Amino acid sequence: MIVKLHLQQEDEALDYTAKPGDTYEDALLSFGINPDTVLIFFQGVSIPQDKIIEEDAVKIISTCTRG
């Protein structure tokens, strides 16, 4: 299954190929994103980083600055 991660602040989308049992934490870490620094939303509802990937696209919003 492919899930599209829309990074709001970077205005970028990343495709992650999820294996059965993969979580959003797995996806974020694969791109070098610390899961503790972002919020994940699906259709406007926050979802936990340890949720198994079932959605086809989510929005990722950073909760901290990188500067």
N, C-alpha and C positions, 0 to 999 in steps of 0.2 A: 504494500500500500504506500502511495506517495502522499505526503502531507506538505502543504505549502505554508511556510512560516513567514508571515508578513511583518517585517521589522519596521515599526512605525517611524521611529526617529531617523533611521537611515534611509527610509523610503525605498526599501529593498525587499525582495522576496527570495527565500531560499527553499529549495525542494529537498525533503528528507525522505529517503526510502526506508520505511519502518518494517522491521521484522515482527512477527507475532510476539506480543509481550513487551515491546518497546514502549517507553514512557516519554513524555515531553522532556523530562530531564535528560534522557539519553540523546534525544534530538538536539537539544540546546548544547550539551557538552560536545557533541560531534562537530559543532561549528565554533567551539571555543567560547561559548557564551555561558557565563556563570548563572545558573538557574535562580540563585538567590538575589539577582539584581534585576529581574524582570517579572512582569505579570503576563499571564496568558489568557486570552479572551476568545471565546467562540460564540458568535451571534450575540455579542454584548454581555455575556456572562463569564465571570472569572472561573477558570478551571485550575486545579492543582497541578503542579509540575510532576507529581508522581502518578498521574492518571495515565492509563494505557491509551495509546493513540488510536482513536476511532474516527476522528473528524478529518475532512479532506483539506481544510484550511483554517488557520488560526491567526490572530493578531498578537504580536509580541510587543509589549510596551516596557521600555527601560524605566527603572525606578531610581536610577542614580546617574550622575554625570561621569564622564570619562576624562575630565580635564583637570 
